[in-house]
Amino acid sequence: MDIGFIGLGNMGGAIAGRLLEAGHRLRVWNRSPEPARHLAQRGAQVAATAEEAFRGDVVFSMLSDDQATRSVLVDSGVLARATPGATRIHVNMATISVALADELAQRHGERGIGYVAAPVLGRPDVAAAGKLTVLAAGPRPTVEAVRPLLEGTVGQKVWRFGERASQANVVKLAVNFMLAAAIESMGEAAALTAGYGVEPRELFELIGQSLFPGPVYQGYGRLIAEGRFEPAGFKARLGLKDVRLALAAAEAATTPMPVASLIRDSMLEALARGEGEKEFGVVLGRAALRRAGK
């Protein structure tokens, strides 16, 4: 299949690598050239512009936030000049706002191009192994057309959330909020037990092997206990971005989210301390310990 790919950060690069391994013809573009050159060594064709990459049977994009997505796809004129003859379906895997997701769906519809929102759950190592969980939304025929790529190559399972593309985005924001809330509670619980001489590592080993098994409490618990801020699989500034997007979506739906507001303030404090490029889970989890003087 002829595939374009725009945005080759930690996640995008790993996903693009999976598509190459599956034997697809891949054109790639990134705002900084080095990731594209790395994939070229594995057989990808480097596109000179985002517009050149925005062609093919399917185009994937994985840009960091609303600003990057709007700049690359909208403000540049890429979407305005796109035609269904050159581009059939665009799969946007970025975690973006509900408002921008709705706008993009409308813009694609006006150009006669299929649009699927497909944000993912998982970290870069999970992406490299093809084990991501994909949250997909959009017109059913369009989603089904790209399911063979999303399920089995990019990820291990596709969860479909409706005809409106932004439904997948709001689910992703809700999940990321739940993750942040779990980490916040872990940090506060660790601060409590540390006040009585129990090390965070002991608490996290207990809950990870009893009440809360799984990657969140076991994986993040270990990182928090060790204070392993780097390498950052998911940067704190991006975690703050997702919490802000969840709050914006909540306000639009008149939905109070008091815990999300607390987490936002905690992350703002961390960014003020210069921790925006460090591992999100550790920054948030250690914040409660720091407030308690631990």
HELIX and SHEET records of a PDB file:
HELIX    1   1 ASN A   10  GLU A   21  1                                  12    
HELIX    2   2 GLU A   34  ALA A   40  1                                   7    
HELIX    3   3 ALA A   50  ALA A   53  1                                   4    
HELIX    4   4 ASP A   66  THR A   69  1                                   4    
HELIX    5   5 ARG A   70  ASP A   75  3                                   6    
HELIX    6   6 VAL A   78  ARG A   81  1                                   4    
HELIX    7   7 VAL A   98  ARG A  111  1                                  14    
HELIX    8   8 PRO A  124  ALA A  128  1                                   5    
HELIX    9   9 ARG A  140  LEU A  150  1                                  11    
HELIX   10  10 SER A  166  ALA A  194  1                                  29    
HELIX   11  11 PRO A  200  GLY A  208  1                                   9    
HELIX   12  12 PRO A  215  TYR A  220  3                                   6    
HELIX   13  13 GLY A  221  GLU A  226  1                                   6    
HELIX   14  14 ALA A  236  ALA A  252  1                                  17    
HELIX   15  15 PRO A  258  ALA A  272  1                                  15    
HELIX   16  16 PHE A  280  ARG A  291  1                                  12    
SHEET    1   A 6 GLN A  45  VAL A  46  0                                        
SHEET    2   A 6 ARG A  25  TRP A  29  1                                        
SHEET    3   A 6 ASP A   2  ILE A   6  1                                        
SHEET    4   A 6 GLY A  56  SER A  61  1                                        
SHEET    5   A 6 THR A  87  ASN A  92  1                                        
SHEET    6   A 6 GLY A 114  ALA A 117  1                                        
SHEET    1   B 3 VAL A 120  LEU A 121  0                                        
SHEET    2   B 3 LEU A 132  ALA A 136 -1                                        
SHEET    3   B 3 GLY A 155  ARG A 160  1                                        
END                                                                             
